Amino acid sequence: MSKTHYIQNDLWKDHFADCPAVTMNKNSLIAEEGTSINQIYYIESGRVKFSITTPDGNEKIMYIVNKGELIGDLWSASSRPYFMTATTLTKCTFRTMEPKAFMGVLFSSRELAESWMGNLSEVMEFLVDHVTELVFLDKEQIIVKYIYRLSFNYGVETPKGIKINTKVTHQLFADLMGCSRITVSKIMSHLIKRNIIAREDGYIYITDMDELKRLLDL
């Protein structure tokens, strides 16, 4: 996902510190498409995916949220059912707060309100960008763009290049793109052979950022 206010950020941490803690295992359902949610979740650890299900039953991941981010905040303001399904990608620990209490906290601080509205704008921007990519870019360009985005949120300078300091599987790329894992594997192998990226112990390294940007016409 695009760089947000909340990724690796403690903005909400203190406000949820005394709230009940909930731990969920990998692949646990938090909210289902078409249902309502009665809690706001602050992610203390782990990652969560938001997805939709196509008419033929296939899942399409729309975006992923991480430690420090919120789930259910948008729906608490609109009082509408979820239009996506939220599922844990890893084992997660959450702090939960009732929507009414959350809205009280949100509007008690101008900093929180501005950051929250900014994050919602970024989510909207990302979703529009994501749909545009699927319509106009080929599969290699989409993967390259995802890797480039990940470098903002998780990039760490190392002697081997910029390390994406979170593990992203070929299957996750495939789910984001709506294609097969085999297609992703072929594209990743092609990028590795061109020395644009490398993989080691499950992590992606960007070894030639200039060439990566050139592929995106940046």
Backbone bond lengths (Angstrom), bond angles and torsions (degrees), N, CA, C in turn:
res aa  C-N    CA-C-N  psi(-1)  N-CA   C-N-CA  omega(-1)  CA-C   N-CA-C  phi
1 M - - - 1.442 - - 1.514 109.86 -
2 S 1.339 115.79 161.42 1.444 119.44 179.73 1.513 110.40 -65.82
3 K 1.312 115.01 163.30 1.452 120.23 179.65 1.520 109.88 -64.00
4 T 1.334 117.23 129.78 1.452 120.57 -178.23 1.513 111.10 -122.90
5 H 1.335 115.59 170.75 1.449 121.12 177.88 1.521 111.50 -65.38
6 Y 1.339 117.78 -27.06 1.446 120.42 -166.87 1.521 114.77 -97.55
7 I 1.306 118.33 -19.96 1.450 119.60 -176.22 1.524 110.07 -62.01
8 Q 1.352 116.17 123.55 1.461 122.98 -178.89 1.538 110.39 53.09
9 N 1.328 115.85 40.82 1.449 121.56 -176.93 1.517 108.18 -127.74
10 D 1.346 117.38 141.97 1.459 121.25 -177.09 1.521 112.52 -99.80
11 L 1.324 117.96 22.68 1.451 121.81 -175.33 1.527 112.47 -54.18
12 W 1.339 116.85 -43.09 1.462 121.07 -175.95 1.523 112.95 -98.08
13 K 1.289 117.94 -5.94 1.468 122.05 -170.42 1.522 112.65 -55.67
14 D 1.315 117.57 -51.27 1.471 120.88 -176.22 1.524 111.87 -66.28
15 H 1.338 117.14 -33.04 1.457 120.76 -177.51 1.530 111.90 -71.39
16 F 1.339 116.77 -23.75 1.463 120.59 179.70 1.528 112.22 -105.20
17 A 1.339 117.61 1.85 1.467 121.25 -171.82 1.525 113.33 -58.69
18 D 1.334 117.71 -36.48 1.466 121.07 -177.02 1.525 112.84 -96.43
19 C 1.317 117.31 5.67 1.465 121.08 -179.59 1.531 110.73 -80.85
20 P 1.331 117.88 158.25 1.472 120.62 179.70 1.524 111.72 -59.21
21 A 1.330 115.55 141.82 1.461 121.85 179.22 1.525 110.00 -97.71
22 V 1.317 116.41 140.77 1.469 123.04 178.24 1.523 107.99 -132.41
23 T 1.325 117.10 131.47 1.465 121.62 176.04 1.520 109.21 -113.16
24 M 1.332 115.86 132.67 1.468 121.26 178.95 1.527 109.07 -126.80
25 N 1.316 115.70 141.64 1.458 120.87 177.04 1.523 111.07 -76.08
26 K 1.316 116.41 168.06 1.460 122.44 176.68 1.530 110.19 -56.35
27 N 1.329 115.89 142.03 1.465 124.10 178.65 1.530 113.78 69.29
28 S 1.346 116.32 23.76 1.462 120.01 175.80 1.528 109.97 -85.86
29 L 1.327 115.87 140.60 1.465 121.68 -179.81 1.529 109.78 -83.60
30 I 1.338 116.24 124.16 1.463 121.62 177.69 1.520 109.90 -96.43
31 A 1.305 116.56 -47.91 1.467 121.98 178.77 1.520 108.21 -147.09
32 E 1.313 116.44 141.06 1.460 121.39 -177.59 1.515 110.64 -107.41
33 E 1.298 115.49 143.29 1.462 122.39 178.21 1.528 110.82 -51.92
34 G 1.344 115.76 128.13 1.451 120.45 177.77 1.518 115.08 90.47
35 T 1.350 117.26 -3.00 1.466 120.34 179.00 1.523 110.62 -109.71
36 S 1.317 115.54 167.16 1.462 120.48 178.41 1.519 109.88 -95.82
37 I 1.326 116.09 160.15 1.455 122.03 178.95 1.521 107.96 -126.80
38 N 1.325 116.67 139.80 1.462 119.69 -175.47 1.523 112.75 -116.47
39 Q 1.334 116.61 18.01 1.457 121.20 178.27 1.521 109.67 -140.51
40 I 1.334 115.33 150.08 1.455 120.89 168.24 1.522 106.88 -100.53
41 Y 1.330 116.52 130.31 1.454 121.10 -177.71 1.529 109.99 -107.97
42 Y 1.321 115.75 126.44 1.466 121.76 170.93 1.526 107.31 -101.99
43 I 1.322 117.94 125.71 1.462 121.55 -175.95 1.525 110.06 -83.60
44 E 1.319 116.44 109.22 1.476 121.05 175.85 1.522 111.15 -79.67
45 S 1.319 115.60 -34.82 1.463 120.16 177.10 1.521 109.06 -156.83
46 G 1.333 115.59 150.84 1.456 120.55 177.08 1.521 113.63 102.39
47 R 1.329 115.37 -176.77 1.463 122.97 -179.50 1.520 110.17 -134.61
48 V 1.325 115.64 148.53 1.461 122.23 -177.59 1.526 109.02 -131.36
49 K 1.325 116.32 138.76 1.461 120.37 177.09 1.519 110.00 -106.02
50 F 1.343 114.94 146.75 1.454 122.32 170.88 1.520 107.50 -110.68
51 S 1.312 116.86 130.08 1.466 120.11 -175.44 1.520 110.50 -141.18
52 I 1.322 114.52 163.06 1.454 121.65 172.29 1.528 107.72 -123.02
53 T 1.331 116.12 159.72 1.457 120.85 178.83 1.521 108.84 -112.34
54 T 1.326 115.95 127.52 1.460 120.95 -179.49 1.526 109.90 -74.58
55 P 1.344 117.96 162.20 1.474 120.37 -179.79 1.526 113.99 -55.56
56 D 1.356 117.02 -28.23 1.466 118.88 179.33 1.520 112.73 -89.78
57 G 1.351 116.67 9.45 1.458 120.34 172.85 1.510 116.41 92.77
58 N 1.327 118.27 3.17 1.463 120.92 179.73 1.527 110.69 -85.37
59 E 1.330 115.11 144.88 1.462 120.66 179.06 1.518 110.21 -90.55
60 K 1.329 116.42 140.28 1.466 122.66 175.53 1.525 108.27 -128.29
61 I 1.347 116.52 114.23 1.459 120.48 178.05 1.517 109.30 -74.11
62 M 1.323 116.19 130.53 1.458 121.43 -179.50 1.528 111.59 -96.83
63 Y 1.316 117.45 -45.10 1.461 119.85 174.31 1.518 110.26 -163.49
64 I 1.332 115.59 171.04 1.457 122.75 -174.87 1.523 108.86 -128.56
65 V 1.328 116.77 138.65 1.457 121.40 176.63 1.522 109.12 -116.63
66 N 1.329 115.04 158.55 1.451 121.30 -167.96 1.524 112.08 -132.43
67 K 1.311 115.43 -175.82 1.470 122.81 177.40 1.531 110.23 -50.27
68 G 1.346 115.30 133.95 1.454 120.56 178.12 1.510 114.20 92.54
69 E 1.332 117.81 -6.47 1.467 120.98 -177.87 1.528 111.57 -100.82
70 L 1.319 115.08 170.10 1.458 122.27 -175.90 1.521 111.62 -112.46
71 I 1.321 115.51 150.53 1.461 122.79 174.05 1.526 107.32 -127.33
72 G 1.312 116.85 131.16 1.451 121.13 176.61 1.506 114.08 96.32
73 D 1.338 117.47 -5.22 1.465 120.50 -176.13 1.529 111.69 -68.26
74 L 1.322 116.76 -42.34 1.462 119.90 179.72 1.526 110.83 -62.74
75 W 1.326 116.95 -43.19 1.459 120.93 -177.39 1.526 111.71 -71.74
76 S 1.337 117.37 -26.23 1.463 118.92 177.64 1.525 110.27 -67.01
77 A 1.335 116.12 -30.17 1.466 120.15 -179.59 1.518 111.56 -79.94
78 S 1.325 117.75 -33.39 1.468 120.92 -175.20 1.522 113.76 -96.02
79 S 1.349 116.35 -18.72 1.479 122.22 -177.37 1.521 111.66 58.42
80 R 1.335 116.65 34.75 1.464 121.31 178.82 1.525 110.25 -111.13
81 P 1.328 117.37 156.79 1.464 120.27 175.84 1.526 111.10 -64.25
82 Y 1.322 116.00 154.40 1.462 120.93 175.29 1.529 109.11 -61.94
83 F 1.336 117.02 137.89 1.465 119.62 173.12 1.524 110.75 -102.07
84 M 1.358 115.82 5.04 1.458 121.39 174.41 1.516 108.30 -136.21
85 T 1.317 115.69 165.53 1.461 121.66 175.22 1.513 108.98 -102.73
86 A 1.329 117.02 132.80 1.470 122.28 178.89 1.525 108.67 -106.30
87 T 1.337 116.34 123.98 1.466 122.52 -176.50 1.525 109.04 -135.67
88 T 1.318 117.75 142.13 1.460 121.09 178.63 1.532 110.34 -71.10
89 L 1.325 115.85 132.74 1.465 121.27 174.88 1.520 111.24 -88.84
90 T 1.332 115.95 -24.42 1.459 123.08 178.20 1.525 107.47 -137.07
91 K 1.293 117.31 175.46 1.461 119.73 169.85 1.527 107.76 -62.41
92 C 1.324 117.37 131.61 1.466 121.58 -174.22 1.518 111.77 -127.65
93 T 1.317 114.92 148.39 1.456 121.79 169.18 1.515 107.97 -118.44
94 F 1.323 116.01 130.03 1.457 122.49 -178.82 1.526 110.70 -121.31
95 R 1.324 115.52 157.05 1.456 122.85 163.20 1.526 106.06 -112.54
96 T 1.319 117.38 136.47 1.464 120.08 -175.10 1.525 111.94 -116.64
97 M 1.330 114.97 146.54 1.461 121.76 -179.88 1.524 107.96 -141.67
98 E 1.327 116.47 143.14 1.456 120.27 177.82 1.529 109.80 -68.98
99 P 1.334 117.27 145.46 1.472 120.95 -176.97 1.529 114.18 -53.54
100 K 1.325 117.98 -42.51 1.461 120.18 -178.55 1.524 110.91 -62.77
101 A 1.328 116.74 -42.00 1.461 120.90 178.52 1.525 110.50 -66.12
102 F 1.332 115.91 -38.71 1.457 119.72 179.43 1.526 111.32 -62.87
103 M 1.322 116.90 -44.59 1.456 119.96 179.71 1.521 111.11 -62.83
104 G 1.338 116.71 -34.41 1.458 120.37 175.95 1.515 111.93 -64.02
105 V 1.331 116.19 -42.84 1.466 120.59 177.40 1.523 110.72 -66.02
106 L 1.324 115.78 -44.95 1.459 121.06 -176.65 1.526 111.71 -56.79
107 F 1.312 116.66 -48.56 1.465 119.81 -174.22 1.526 113.59 -89.88
108 S 1.332 115.60 7.57 1.460 118.96 173.32 1.521 111.69 -87.07
109 S 1.328 116.59 -10.11 1.465 120.98 -175.95 1.522 110.01 -137.16
110 R 1.320 116.41 124.57 1.457 120.33 178.09 1.533 110.60 -63.65
111 E 1.346 116.75 -38.14 1.471 120.30 179.83 1.524 110.84 -60.59
112 L 1.343 116.64 -45.51 1.461 120.16 179.54 1.527 111.15 -63.96
113 A 1.339 116.46 -44.79 1.462 120.38 -178.35 1.526 111.30 -62.36
114 E 1.341 116.90 -43.79 1.464 120.19 179.89 1.520 111.26 -65.93
115 S 1.326 116.80 -42.02 1.466 120.27 179.90 1.521 111.04 -66.22
116 W 1.339 116.36 -40.24 1.464 121.24 179.21 1.518 110.89 -63.06
117 M 1.334 117.24 -46.10 1.464 120.59 179.81 1.535 110.66 -66.25
118 G 1.330 116.29 -36.67 1.463 119.63 176.87 1.512 111.78 -63.63
119 N 1.333 116.54 -39.61 1.457 120.06 179.66 1.517 111.51 -67.71
120 L 1.329 117.33 -39.86 1.466 120.30 177.38 1.524 110.69 -61.69
121 S 1.323 116.49 -38.29 1.467 120.35 177.69 1.520 110.63 -64.24
122 E 1.335 116.63 -38.97 1.461 120.23 179.65 1.518 111.33 -69.04
123 V 1.342 117.33 -36.98 1.461 120.36 176.20 1.528 110.09 -61.71
124 M 1.328 116.10 -45.19 1.469 120.22 178.72 1.525 110.85 -62.01
125 E 1.341 116.10 -43.69 1.467 120.61 179.02 1.520 110.67 -60.58
126 F 1.346 115.74 -42.65 1.456 119.43 -179.45 1.522 111.46 -63.86
127 L 1.336 117.37 -45.13 1.462 120.47 -178.12 1.529 111.70 -62.89
128 V 1.337 116.76 -40.39 1.469 120.25 176.83 1.524 109.64 -64.45
129 D 1.327 116.37 -43.91 1.458 121.53 179.56 1.529 110.48 -62.54
130 H 1.328 115.67 -40.80 1.459 121.18 -178.81 1.529 111.02 -62.18
131 V 1.323 116.80 -45.75 1.469 120.69 178.55 1.524 110.44 -64.01
132 T 1.335 116.61 -40.91 1.469 121.11 178.73 1.524 110.97 -60.61
133 E 1.335 116.43 -42.74 1.463 120.43 178.62 1.522 111.31 -59.66
134 L 1.325 116.11 -46.83 1.462 120.23 -177.49 1.522 112.16 -62.90
135 V 1.333 116.31 -29.37 1.465 120.51 -178.39 1.525 111.63 -83.59
136 F 1.350 117.39 -41.02 1.463 120.29 -167.54 1.537 115.51 -109.63
137 L 1.330 118.82 -19.79 1.464 119.97 -176.47 1.523 111.06 -101.66
138 D 1.340 115.82 152.66 1.456 118.34 173.46 1.534 108.60 -82.18
139 K 1.347 116.25 171.94 1.458 121.20 -172.38 1.528 112.51 -61.65
140 E 1.329 117.01 -39.40 1.469 119.17 -179.64 1.518 110.57 -65.25
141 Q 1.307 117.77 -42.82 1.464 120.71 179.32 1.524 111.53 -62.40
142 I 1.339 116.83 -37.21 1.463 119.82 179.19 1.524 110.53 -65.15
143 I 1.334 117.38 -46.13 1.465 120.54 179.00 1.521 110.41 -61.10
144 V 1.321 116.87 -44.87 1.464 120.76 179.69 1.524 110.42 -59.81
145 K 1.319 116.38 -40.82 1.469 119.67 -179.72 1.519 111.03 -67.10
146 Y 1.339 118.22 -40.06 1.460 121.18 176.79 1.529 110.77 -61.20
147 I 1.319 115.98 -44.51 1.466 119.73 -179.95 1.529 110.06 -62.97
148 Y 1.321 116.28 -41.62 1.461 120.77 177.98 1.532 110.25 -60.81
149 R 1.332 117.83 -44.01 1.465 121.35 177.99 1.531 110.75 -61.32
150 L 1.333 115.92 -44.15 1.459 120.11 -178.69 1.523 111.73 -60.70
151 S 1.328 116.59 -28.71 1.472 119.50 -179.53 1.523 111.67 -66.10
152 F 1.347 117.30 -25.70 1.462 120.42 177.55 1.519 111.06 -72.21
153 N 1.332 115.43 -44.87 1.464 119.93 -174.78 1.518 113.80 -83.74
154 Y 1.331 116.60 -33.71 1.454 120.03 -171.78 1.527 113.83 -127.39
155 G 1.328 118.25 4.90 1.461 120.71 -175.80 1.522 112.91 -70.28
156 V 1.334 115.28 130.71 1.471 122.47 177.39 1.521 107.98 -128.09
157 E 1.315 117.00 126.52 1.466 120.64 178.79 1.524 110.05 -68.47
158 T 1.333 116.45 129.03 1.468 122.45 176.00 1.524 108.50 -138.05
159 P 1.336 117.99 165.98 1.466 119.91 176.24 1.526 113.66 -60.90
160 K 1.334 116.97 -20.67 1.461 121.38 -178.76 1.529 112.22 -90.87
161 G 1.326 116.46 -5.43 1.456 121.21 -176.33 1.518 110.31 126.72
162 I 1.315 117.16 -167.14 1.458 121.51 179.63 1.528 108.47 -84.05
163 K 1.323 115.11 114.71 1.456 120.49 -179.07 1.524 109.75 -86.22
164 I 1.340 117.05 128.12 1.458 121.38 172.27 1.529 105.79 -81.61
165 N 1.323 115.83 102.66 1.464 120.99 -167.33 1.530 113.33 -82.22
166 T 1.308 116.12 42.33 1.461 123.76 169.96 1.525 106.60 -152.60
167 K 1.305 116.92 142.26 1.454 119.93 -176.24 1.525 110.65 -81.73
168 V 1.327 115.29 127.12 1.468 122.12 177.96 1.524 107.71 -122.76
169 T 1.313 116.65 116.39 1.463 120.51 -176.96 1.523 111.62 -81.59
170 H 1.320 115.94 161.16 1.460 121.11 174.99 1.527 110.39 -61.49
171 Q 1.344 116.32 -34.59 1.456 119.59 -179.88 1.517 111.26 -66.15
172 L 1.341 116.84 -36.73 1.461 120.07 178.70 1.521 110.33 -66.58
173 F 1.326 117.34 -42.99 1.465 120.38 174.44 1.521 110.38 -57.59
174 A 1.329 115.98 -44.68 1.469 120.57 -178.69 1.525 111.30 -61.56
175 D 1.338 116.44 -41.55 1.463 120.21 -179.87 1.527 111.05 -66.82
176 L 1.316 116.88 -36.73 1.462 120.48 178.10 1.524 111.25 -66.91
177 M 1.326 116.13 -35.91 1.454 121.21 -174.69 1.521 113.51 -92.04
178 G 1.326 116.51 -15.21 1.454 119.14 -176.88 1.513 112.97 72.29
179 C 1.336 116.35 37.23 1.471 120.42 178.66 1.522 108.81 -133.00
180 S 1.329 117.31 -175.01 1.460 121.29 -178.03 1.528 111.12 -84.93
181 R 1.327 115.64 155.42 1.471 120.97 176.58 1.528 110.39 -63.50
182 I 1.333 116.96 -32.55 1.471 120.62 179.43 1.523 110.30 -62.62
183 T 1.340 116.76 -41.32 1.469 120.36 177.97 1.521 110.74 -60.67
184 V 1.338 116.47 -44.29 1.469 120.53 179.02 1.522 110.24 -62.77
185 S 1.314 117.64 -43.99 1.468 121.78 -179.14 1.526 111.36 -59.60
186 K 1.325 117.13 -41.79 1.469 121.25 179.28 1.529 110.67 -64.21
187 I 1.329 116.86 -42.71 1.465 120.30 -179.34 1.524 110.36 -67.55
188 M 1.326 117.43 -43.14 1.466 120.58 179.33 1.520 110.90 -62.87
189 S 1.333 116.99 -40.45 1.470 120.63 178.19 1.528 110.47 -62.99
190 H 1.333 116.38 -38.69 1.466 121.44 178.58 1.524 110.61 -64.22
191 L 1.330 117.42 -42.59 1.467 120.89 179.06 1.528 111.58 -67.16
192 I 1.331 116.03 -34.75 1.470 120.23 177.83 1.528 110.11 -67.84
193 K 1.341 117.89 -43.67 1.466 121.72 179.66 1.525 111.68 -62.07
194 R 1.337 116.69 -29.96 1.466 120.97 178.81 1.523 111.98 -86.13
195 N 1.351 116.31 3.62 1.474 122.65 178.32 1.532 112.52 60.95
196 I 1.323 116.04 30.73 1.467 120.51 175.95 1.527 109.58 -87.83
197 I 1.331 115.81 -37.41 1.460 121.11 175.14 1.519 109.21 -133.81
198 A 1.327 115.49 168.63 1.459 122.34 172.09 1.523 107.15 -141.00
199 R 1.328 116.33 159.15 1.466 120.61 175.72 1.517 108.80 -126.71
200 E 1.324 115.20 137.21 1.459 120.11 179.11 1.527 108.82 -150.96
201 D 1.327 116.14 125.44 1.467 122.38 179.79 1.531 112.31 54.26
202 G 1.334 116.30 33.79 1.453 120.28 177.59 1.512 114.96 86.75
203 Y 1.339 117.74 -2.17 1.461 121.82 -179.95 1.530 110.86 -103.52
204 I 1.325 116.04 146.41 1.463 122.36 176.32 1.520 109.09 -93.66
205 Y 1.328 116.86 135.46 1.459 123.03 173.47 1.533 107.96 -117.23
206 I 1.330 116.43 130.19 1.459 119.86 172.64 1.518 106.95 -88.13
207 T 1.323 116.17 110.10 1.460 120.75 -175.92 1.525 113.01 -95.31
208 D 1.321 116.82 -15.07 1.471 120.74 177.61 1.528 108.49 -142.97
209 M 1.333 115.39 85.61 1.462 120.41 -177.55 1.524 111.50 -65.41
210 D 1.336 117.07 -36.02 1.463 119.97 -179.88 1.525 111.51 -60.93
211 E 1.329 116.49 -42.49 1.466 120.23 179.54 1.531 110.37 -70.52
212 L 1.327 116.15 -36.08 1.469 119.96 176.54 1.525 110.65 -59.83
213 K 1.333 115.63 -45.06 1.462 120.12 179.03 1.529 110.86 -66.79
214 R 1.334 116.52 -36.44 1.458 119.59 -179.71 1.527 110.93 -61.89
215 L 1.339 116.32 -37.15 1.453 120.15 177.96 1.525 111.93 -64.23
216 L 1.341 115.95 -23.88 1.462 121.22 179.27 1.513 112.54 -99.55
217 D 1.345 115.91 3.76 1.482 121.45 -178.22 1.526 111.78 58.83
218 L 1.359 115.81 38.73 1.462 120.23 178.52 1.527 111.21 -93.55
